[in-house]
Amino acid sequence: MSNGEVFTDIAARYDRLNSILSLGQDQKWRNTVVSRLPSGALLDVGAGTGAANEIFGDREVVALDPSLEMLALNDARHRVVSVGERLPFDDDTFDAVFSAYVFRNLTSVDATMAEIARVLRPGGVAGIVDLGRPVGRIASKVHRFGSSVVLPIAGMAVGAKEEYVYLNGTLDKHPPPEQLLSNTPLSLIETWRLGPLGFVWAALLQKPV
Ligand SMILES: C[S@@+](CC[C@H](N)C(=O)[O-])C[C@H]1O[C@@H](n2cnc3c(N)ncnc32)[C@H](O)[C@@H]1O
């Protein structure tokens, strides 16, 4: 099952299940990043159903996602079907780029970061939040065991077991953010951990002036 199929299949149930799985914390975690982004034009990469729209305030938001089914539920005024690896915008277009719970699904983090760097204006800021594994071998093992049990059960509860088994597999896809984002054209300002055992990570990066 490809990631495109996963999100097309679960679009209608996505927000509810995401909220259950994050114990209702998913918006709070998005907001720790959004609250540190500059005002002005903002690109939401992998915007999905637009769960973050209500916390963007008066920023001018462009929602980008490869899944038409997810975007159809997104009430942003500007919606664009594409992938992070290929952003159909001019250089230096956005003051901020945001991406939540998407990086595990990317085909190429390096290509996406190069594109984000290109479309940000000099001095612009990118904020990313995603799920991964906690830091530390024991916490990571505990979390790996817990998620392999909890995610299929939660998926079964909403008739999407296969999709959530797939999502569990993506949690091990990347190294920690400090390593994942160490070699991009942007300067890494800060990373921090959120959620139980710190299995959620967030990062802020800036385009050099
Ligand atoms: C877990 S959802 C997150 C949606 C939204 N950002 C949120 O916070 O609820 C992941 C989204 O990433 C999108 N996606 C998958 N591959 C992508 C890619 N290569 N570039 C951009 N978005 C992608 C999916 O279609 C899906 O809408």
The ligand as an SDF file (V2000), in Angstrom:
LIG
                    3D

 27 29  0  0  0  0  0  0  0  0999 V2000
   -0.8130   12.3770    8.5250 C   0  0  0  0  0  0  0  0  0  0  0  0
   -1.4290   13.4300    7.2710 S   0  0  0  0  0  0  0  0  0  0  0  0
   -1.1680   15.0460    7.9830 C   0  0  0  0  0  0  0  0  0  0  0  0
   -2.1380   16.0820    7.4870 C   0  0  0  0  0  0  0  0  0  0  0  0
   -2.0500   17.4570    8.1530 C   0  0  0  0  0  0  0  0  0  0  0  0
   -0.7590   18.0630    7.9240 N   0  0  0  0  0  0  0  0  0  0  0  0
   -2.3690   17.4010    9.6170 C   0  0  0  0  0  0  0  0  0  0  0  0
   -1.6310   17.9830   10.4150 O   0  0  0  0  0  0  0  0  0  0  0  0
   -3.3980   16.8060    9.9810 O   0  0  0  0  0  0  0  0  0  0  0  0
   -0.1540   13.3330    6.0550 C   0  0  0  0  0  0  0  0  0  0  0  0
   -0.4590   14.0920    4.7880 C   0  0  0  0  0  0  0  0  0  0  0  0
    0.7130   14.1050    3.9830 O   0  0  0  0  0  0  0  0  0  0  0  0
    0.3230   13.9800    2.6470 C   0  0  0  0  0  0  0  0  0  0  0  0
    1.4810   13.5290    1.8500 N   0  0  0  0  0  0  0  0  0  0  0  0
    1.8620   12.2640    1.5540 C   0  0  0  0  0  0  0  0  0  0  0  0
    2.9690   12.2820    0.7740 N   0  0  0  0  0  0  0  0  0  0  0  0
    3.3010   13.5920    0.6020 C   0  0  0  0  0  0  0  0  0  0  0  0
    4.3410   14.2690   -0.1220 C   0  0  0  0  0  0  0  0  0  0  0  0
    5.2850   13.6050   -0.7880 N   0  0  0  0  0  0  0  0  0  0  0  0
    4.3430   15.6210   -0.0990 N   0  0  0  0  0  0  0  0  0  0  0  0
    3.4140   16.3180    0.5930 C   0  0  0  0  0  0  0  0  0  0  0  0
    2.4160   15.7220    1.2940 N   0  0  0  0  0  0  0  0  0  0  0  0
    2.3610   14.3860    1.2920 C   0  0  0  0  0  0  0  0  0  0  0  0
   -0.8450   12.9910    2.6820 C   0  0  0  0  0  0  0  0  0  0  0  0
   -1.6380   13.0570    1.5180 O   0  0  0  0  0  0  0  0  0  0  0  0
   -1.5630   13.4480    3.9460 C   0  0  0  0  0  0  0  0  0  0  0  0
   -2.5590   14.4070    3.6750 O   0  0  0  0  0  0  0  0  0  0  0  0
  1  2  1  0
  2  3  1  0
  2 10  1  0
  3  4  1  0
  4  5  1  0
  5  6  1  0
  5  7  1  0
  7  8  2  0
  7  9  1  0
 10 11  1  0
 11 12  1  0
 11 26  1  0
 12 13  1  0
 13 14  1  0
 13 24  1  0
 14 15  1  0
 14 23  1  0
 15 16  2  0
 16 17  1  0
 17 18  1  0
 17 23  2  0
 18 19  1  0
 18 20  2  0
 20 21  1  0
 21 22  2  0
 22 23  1  0
 24 25  1  0
 24 26  1  0
 26 27  1  0
M  CHG  2   2   1   9  -1
M  END
$$$$
